């Protein structure tokens, strides 16, 4: 007890982690190959899952409703090609962009890895991607937790990941948890292994947050790498336009605590590494994380606006 301020809140923060990834995105400027890890942290004192489900169905989960099928669409960024999928994404983005609604329950982090600047010798040739992913996944989890809940004791109840090749890797399902328990004094894992969730929320309701993570990853990386034009790209373009003000702040001013989005240390994106380094180079992990990045979608938009003047 603090005699001047009353009782100190020393209760641990209990959280669930949801994760997804995007592989092999080419940089439009350098042609470097990138992959991305997306993390959403659910503080169990302010559960995200019920809120996301409620927003999906507009508070009406009645299967007999004429609107149920429209709101029950599987959200996968690649497949946002119709108005019903766009509307669900739009409502989820409205939630993210409104700090009054999302500040306590939505915590998200993207780590972008420039695969072309990594030293392949360090990871071996066999299952090279999985080795890289395993290492950087742990880094992404810990950075997100320490930014969101500084100086707090944290209990990880579950780590969820979308089903994919990681579930068949020899180490990934358990190694991250093992290393966190070994190395972190303030972080404890109650789970023994990663739980892999299906893509569809109809098979598991927790997949709603995996789909939300897919949206957060997809919209951010598409803005950075550029939007491929198609007959249905207008649906994605409208959502990117909506999300751009926050993305620009995340990339250009990540620590602005006065942001109207209250995103500092809560909604984040970082990239690694800045430059190529050898295995024995002491700069390998020193100041190699960064946030500043060109947003190719903006340049495409500027080009279209310029052309329209002629």
Number of C-alpha atoms within 10 A of each C-alpha: 8 7 7 6 7 8 9 9 8 8 9 14 15 20 21 17 23 28 28 23 21 15 13 12 17 16 16 14 9 8 10 14 16 21 19 25 22 26 28 27 25 22 21 15 11 16 16 21 17 14 16 18 21 12 18 23 18 14 10 14 15 10 10 8 10 9 15 16 12 15 20 19 17 17 24 19 21 12 12 23 17 13 13 18 21 21 17 22 24 18 16 19 18 16 18 23 20 13 17 11 13 19 18 15 21 20 24 26 27 26 26 25 23 22 20 17 17 19 14 14 10 12 15 12 10 8 11 13 17 18 20 17 18 17 14 19 22 16 14 19 24 15 14 25 23 16 16 19 15 12 10 16 16 21 17 21 16 19 23 22 24 24 15 14 10 19 16 11 14 12 14 21 20 16 17 22 21 15 11 18 15 11 9 10 10 15 20 18 18 13 15 15 17 21 16 18 21 18 21 19 19 13 10 11 15 20 24 24 24 29 24 22 26 24 21 24 26 21 22 21 22 20 24 19 18 19 20 10 10 8 7 13 14 17 17 26 19 12 17 22 13 15 20 17 12 22 22 17 17 22 19 14 15 22 16 15 12 9 15 11 20 19 26 18 23 24 24 23 24 20 19 20 21 17 13 15 16 13 13 7 10 9 13 17 12 10 10 14 16 14 18 15 12 17 20 19 21 17 14 14 14 12 11 11 11 10 9 8 6 5
